């Protein structure tokens, strides 16, 4: 269900009321059930994929923890890296299949036509599961955090299962870290208490997010779609206004979901990452990416850029790593050549 839907208007108050009325020791179970119900409102079958990703990363964390404790095993680092690699291959494989199968098939057919071979027909239709990019990255971040020793492996699979699909940030982020959200989940029985200040603040954020989405983004979208659906009918000034308006629409559309997510989590007593800090007031591309989709930028920095070597191996390697991160970031935003081109342009500008 969408945040700006009637279903969510009914769903959220019920979740909050029951959460604060239930005994402390089981209230987190209610959040787990609610989160899966929230996700299954789109398609129940895709909850299976989320459960698979959750299981893979959970047992990867357990495996890394056990390897660390076994004294008889030599080259522990190598074995732990193997576990991390298996977790990444499995989860990225699922993400690639559901999000990039058509993209890869189209490019395979382009290659086949160039070499004079017959194109491969699409064997089946694939529907992209909602939020798969977000929860996949969040779960993979947990695996790496356990490997690095930033957090202990969670022993309760159901408690960990709440960390992955926690409904406020499931659809559009922010991508939370295990060092923050999982620890809050683990401490729910001890830390849950009704705080009227948190509730009021959270509701204010949610109302602001709904304003950004329904009053600004959705209204601007009407004009933007009108201009670009028939761009050949308009002069350059109208196209410029349409492009600027689209930038505002994208920001308000995306930021609104993050603000609502922060507000919903706040009402429940959870603190989450601020995802946008007025990015269009940035004075440089570098500053822009520190203010735009902060949790994703930080994820790519900590789990891709730094493992690739970051800026530790000379200027050329730094530039290559930067370009790789932005190309992957472009592809993450959408399975289309235009997104890859956009990522390449952003990477080139930042070099």
C-alpha positions as CSV (number, residue, x, y, z in Angstrom):
1,X,0.0,0.0,0.0
2,X,1.1,3.6,-0.6
3,X,1.7,6.1,2.1
4,X,-0.8,8.5,0.5
5,X,-3.6,5.8,0.2
6,X,-6.8,5.3,2.2
7,X,-5.5,1.8,3.2
8,X,-2.5,3.3,4.9
9,X,-4.7,5.9,6.6
10,X,-6.4,3.0,8.3
11,X,-3.4,0.7,8.6
12,X,-1.0,3.0,10.4
13,X,-3.2,4.1,13.4
14,X,-4.2,0.4,14.0
15,X,-0.5,-0.6,14.0
16,X,0.4,2.2,16.4
17,X,-2.5,1.6,18.8
18,X,-1.9,-2.2,19.0
19,X,1.9,-1.7,19.3
20,X,1.6,0.4,22.4
21,X,-1.2,-1.7,23.9
22,X,0.6,-5.1,23.6
23,X,3.0,-6.3,26.3
24,X,6.5,-5.2,25.8
25,X,8.0,-8.6,25.2
26,X,5.8,-9.3,22.1
27,X,5.2,-5.9,20.6
28,X,8.0,-6.3,18.1
29,X,6.3,-9.4,16.8
30,X,3.3,-7.2,15.9
31,X,5.6,-4.9,14.0
32,X,7.0,-7.9,12.1
33,X,3.5,-9.1,11.2
34,X,2.4,-5.6,10.2
35,X,5.5,-5.1,8.0
36,X,4.8,-8.3,6.1
37,X,1.2,-7.4,5.8
38,X,2.2,-4.0,4.4
39,X,4.5,-5.6,1.8
40,X,2.0,-8.4,0.9
41,X,-0.7,-5.8,0.1
42,X,1.1,-5.4,-3.3
43,X,1.7,-9.1,-4.0
44,X,1.8,-11.9,-1.4
45,X,4.0,-14.1,-3.5
46,X,6.9,-11.6,-3.5
47,X,7.0,-11.7,0.3
48,X,8.7,-15.1,-0.4
49,X,11.6,-13.4,-2.1
50,X,12.0,-11.1,0.9
51,X,12.0,-14.0,3.2
52,X,14.6,-15.8,1.1
53,X,16.9,-12.7,1.2
54,X,16.3,-12.4,4.9
55,X,17.2,-16.1,5.5
56,X,20.3,-15.9,3.3
57,X,21.8,-12.9,5.1
58,X,20.7,-14.1,8.5
59,X,22.5,-17.5,8.2
60,X,25.4,-15.7,6.5
61,X,25.8,-13.7,9.7
62,X,25.5,-16.8,11.9
63,X,28.1,-18.5,9.7
64,X,30.6,-15.6,10.0
65,X,30.1,-15.6,13.7
66,X,30.7,-19.3,14.1
67,X,33.8,-19.2,11.9
68,X,35.2,-16.4,14.1
69,X,34.8,-18.6,17.2
70,X,36.3,-21.8,15.8
71,X,39.9,-22.0,16.8
72,X,40.8,-25.0,14.6
73,X,40.1,-23.2,11.4
74,X,43.0,-21.4,9.7
75,X,42.6,-18.5,7.3
76,X,39.4,-17.4,8.9
77,X,39.3,-14.3,6.9
78,X,39.3,-16.2,3.6
79,X,36.4,-18.4,4.8
80,X,34.4,-15.4,6.1
81,X,35.0,-13.6,2.8
82,X,33.6,-16.7,1.1
83,X,30.4,-16.5,3.2
84,X,30.0,-12.8,2.3
85,X,30.6,-13.6,-1.4
86,X,27.9,-16.3,-1.3
87,X,25.5,-13.9,0.4
88,X,26.2,-11.2,-2.3
89,X,26.0,-13.6,-5.2
90,X,22.7,-15.0,-4.1
91,X,21.0,-11.7,-3.3
92,X,22.4,-9.8,-6.2
93,X,21.4,-12.7,-8.4
94,X,17.8,-12.4,-7.3
95,X,17.9,-8.7,-7.8
96,X,19.5,-9.0,-11.3
97,X,16.9,-11.5,-12.4
98,X,13.8,-9.6,-11.3
99,X,15.1,-6.1,-12.1
100,X,17.5,-6.5,-14.9
101,X,16.5,-9.6,-16.9
102,X,14.7,-7.7,-19.6
103,X,17.5,-5.1,-19.7
104,X,20.1,-7.8,-20.2
105,X,18.0,-9.7,-22.7
106,X,17.5,-6.6,-24.8
107,X,21.2,-6.0,-25.0
108,X,21.9,-9.6,-25.8
109,X,19.5,-9.3,-28.7
110,X,21.3,-6.2,-29.9
111,X,24.5,-8.1,-29.9
112,X,23.0,-11.1,-31.7
113,X,21.5,-8.9,-34.4
114,X,24.9,-7.3,-35.0
115,X,26.6,-10.6,-35.5
116,X,23.8,-11.8,-37.7
117,X,22.0,-14.2,-35.3
118,X,18.4,-14.5,-34.4
119,X,17.1,-12.6,-31.4
120,X,16.0,-14.5,-28.3
121,X,12.3,-14.1,-27.5
122,X,11.3,-13.2,-24.0
123,X,10.3,-16.5,-22.3
124,X,8.1,-14.9,-19.6
125,X,7.0,-11.6,-18.1
126,X,8.7,-10.5,-14.9
127,X,7.0,-8.0,-12.5
128,X,9.5,-6.0,-10.5
129,X,8.9,-6.6,-6.7
130,X,8.3,-3.4,-4.8
131,X,11.2,-2.2,-2.7
132,X,13.5,-5.1,-3.8
133,X,16.5,-2.8,-4.3
134,X,16.1,-1.2,-0.9
135,X,15.7,-4.3,1.3
136,X,18.4,-6.2,-0.7
137,X,21.0,-3.5,0.0
138,X,19.9,-3.2,3.6
139,X,20.2,-7.0,4.2
140,X,23.6,-7.1,2.4
141,X,24.9,-4.3,4.5
142,X,24.1,-6.4,7.6
143,X,26.3,-9.2,6.2
144,X,29.2,-6.9,5.7
145,X,28.7,-5.3,9.1
146,X,29.0,-8.7,10.8
147,X,32.0,-9.6,8.8
148,X,33.7,-6.3,9.8
149,X,32.8,-6.8,13.4
150,X,30.7,-3.6,13.5
151,X,27.8,-5.6,15.0
152,X,27.3,-9.1,16.5
153,X,25.3,-11.6,14.5
154,X,21.6,-11.6,15.4
155,X,20.7,-15.0,16.8
156,X,16.9,-14.5,16.6
157,X,15.8,-14.9,13.0
158,X,12.4,-13.4,13.6
159,X,13.9,-10.3,15.2
160,X,16.3,-10.0,12.3
161,X,13.3,-10.5,10.0
162,X,11.8,-7.3,11.3
163,X,15.0,-5.3,10.5
164,X,14.8,-6.2,6.8
165,X,11.1,-5.3,6.0
166,X,10.4,-2.7,8.6
167,X,7.5,-1.1,6.9
168,X,8.2,2.7,7.2
169,X,11.3,2.5,5.1
170,X,10.6,-0.6,3.1
171,X,9.3,1.0,-0.1
172,X,11.7,3.9,-0.8
173,X,14.2,4.0,2.0
174,X,16.2,5.3,3.7
175,X,18.5,2.3,3.6
176,X,19.1,1.7,7.3
177,X,22.2,0.2,8.9
178,X,22.2,-2.8,11.2
179,X,24.3,-0.8,13.6
180,X,21.3,1.5,14.0
181,X,18.0,0.0,13.1
182,X,18.8,-3.6,14.1
183,X,20.0,-2.5,17.5
184,X,16.8,-0.5,18.0
185,X,14.8,-3.6,17.0
186,X,16.7,-5.7,19.5
187,X,16.0,-3.2,22.3
188,X,12.2,-2.8,21.6
189,X,11.1,-4.6,24.8
190,X,13.3,-2.4,26.9
191,X,12.9,0.9,25.1
192,X,9.3,1.0,24.0
193,X,7.3,3.7,25.8
194,X,4.6,6.1,24.6
195,X,6.2,9.5,24.1
196,X,3.7,12.2,23.1
197,X,6.5,14.4,21.9
198,X,7.7,11.7,19.5
199,X,4.2,11.1,18.3
200,X,3.5,14.8,17.6
201,X,6.9,15.3,15.9
202,X,6.4,12.1,13.8
203,X,2.9,13.1,12.7
204,X,4.2,16.6,11.7
205,X,6.8,15.0,9.5
206,X,4.2,12.7,8.0
207,X,1.9,15.6,7.2
208,X,4.8,17.5,5.6
209,X,5.7,14.4,3.5
210,X,2.1,14.1,2.3
211,X,2.1,17.8,1.4
212,X,5.3,17.4,-0.6
213,X,3.8,14.4,-2.4
214,X,0.2,15.2,-2.9
215,X,0.2,19.0,-3.1
216,X,3.5,19.7,-4.9
217,X,4.8,16.6,-6.7
218,X,1.5,15.2,-8.0
219,X,0.4,18.6,-9.2
220,X,3.6,19.5,-10.9
221,X,3.6,16.0,-12.5
222,X,0.5,17.1,-14.5
223,X,2.3,19.9,-16.1
224,X,5.5,18.0,-16.6
225,X,3.8,15.1,-18.3
226,X,1.8,17.5,-20.5
227,X,5.0,19.1,-21.8
228,X,7.1,16.0,-22.3
229,X,4.4,13.8,-23.7
230,X,4.1,16.3,-26.6
231,X,7.5,18.1,-26.4
232,X,7.5,18.8,-30.2
233,X,4.6,21.2,-29.7
234,X,6.4,23.5,-27.3
235,X,9.1,26.1,-27.6
236,X,12.4,26.1,-25.8
237,X,11.2,28.2,-22.8
238,X,8.3,25.8,-22.1
239,X,10.8,22.9,-22.3
240,X,13.2,24.6,-19.9
241,X,10.3,25.2,-17.4
242,X,9.3,21.6,-17.8
243,X,12.8,20.4,-17.1
244,X,13.1,22.6,-14.0
245,X,9.7,21.5,-12.8
246,X,10.6,17.9,-13.3
247,X,13.6,18.3,-11.0
248,X,11.3,19.8,-8.4
249,X,8.8,16.9,-8.9
250,X,11.5,14.2,-8.6
251,X,12.8,15.8,-5.4
252,X,9.4,16.2,-3.7
253,X,8.2,12.8,-4.9
254,X,11.3,11.0,-3.5
255,X,11.8,13.1,-0.4
256,X,8.2,12.9,0.6
257,X,8.4,9.1,1.1
258,X,11.6,9.5,3.1
259,X,10.0,12.2,5.3
260,X,6.9,10.1,5.9
261,X,9.1,7.1,6.7
262,X,11.0,9.1,9.3
263,X,7.7,10.3,10.8
264,X,6.1,6.9,10.9
265,X,9.2,5.5,12.6
266,X,9.3,8.4,15.0
267,X,5.7,7.7,16.1
268,X,6.7,4.2,16.9
269,X,9.8,5.4,18.8
270,X,12.4,4.6,16.2
271,X,15.1,7.0,14.9
272,X,16.0,6.7,11.2
273,X,18.5,8.4,8.8
274,X,17.6,11.7,7.3
275,X,17.8,11.1,3.6
276,X,17.6,14.6,2.0
277,X,19.1,17.9,3.2
278,X,17.9,20.5,0.7
279,X,20.2,19.1,-2.0
280,X,19.3,21.8,-4.6
281,X,21.0,24.4,-2.4
282,X,24.4,22.6,-2.8
283,X,27.3,24.6,-4.1
284,X,29.0,21.6,-5.8
285,X,28.4,18.1,-7.1
286,X,30.2,16.7,-4.2
287,X,28.0,18.6,-1.7
288,X,24.9,17.6,-3.7
289,X,25.7,13.9,-3.3
290,X,26.2,14.4,0.5
291,X,22.6,15.9,0.6
292,X,20.7,13.7,-1.9
293,X,19.6,10.2,-1.0
294,X,22.1,10.2,1.8
295,X,21.6,6.6,2.9
296,X,22.2,5.3,-0.7
297,X,25.3,7.4,-1.2
298,X,26.7,6.3,2.1
299,X,25.9,2.7,1.2
300,X,27.8,2.9,-2.0
301,X,30.7,4.6,-0.3
302,X,31.1,2.1,2.6
303,X,30.2,-1.1,0.8
304,X,31.5,-0.5,-2.8
305,X,33.8,2.5,-3.1
306,X,36.0,1.7,0.0
307,X,36.2,-2.1,-0.7
308,X,37.3,-1.3,-4.3
309,X,40.2,0.7,-2.8
310,X,38.7,4.1,-2.4
311,X,41.4,6.7,-2.8
312,X,44.1,4.6,-1.3
313,X,45.9,3.5,-4.5
314,X,46.6,6.7,-6.4
315,X,44.6,9.2,-8.4
316,X,43.9,7.0,-11.4
317,X,42.5,4.2,-9.2
318,X,40.4,6.7,-7.3
319,X,38.8,8.0,-10.5
320,X,38.1,4.5,-11.8
321,X,36.5,3.6,-8.5
322,X,34.4,6.7,-8.5
323,X,33.2,6.0,-12.0
324,X,32.3,2.4,-11.2
325,X,30.3,3.6,-8.2
326,X,28.3,6.1,-10.3
327,X,27.7,3.7,-13.1
328,X,26.4,1.1,-10.7
329,X,24.4,3.9,-9.0
330,X,22.8,4.8,-12.3
331,X,21.9,1.2,-13.0
332,X,20.5,0.8,-9.5
333,X,18.0,3.7,-10.2
334,X,16.6,1.9,-13.3
335,X,17.3,-0.9,-15.8
336,X,17.8,1.5,-18.7
337,X,20.8,2.8,-20.7
338,X,19.7,6.3,-19.9
339,X,20.3,5.7,-16.2
340,X,23.7,4.2,-16.9
341,X,24.5,7.3,-19.0
342,X,23.3,9.6,-16.3
343,X,25.5,7.8,-13.8
344,X,28.5,8.1,-16.1
345,X,27.9,11.8,-16.5
346,X,27.6,12.3,-12.7
347,X,30.8,10.4,-12.2
348,X,32.6,12.4,-14.9
349,X,31.5,15.7,-13.4
350,X,32.7,14.5,-9.9
351,X,36.1,13.4,-11.1
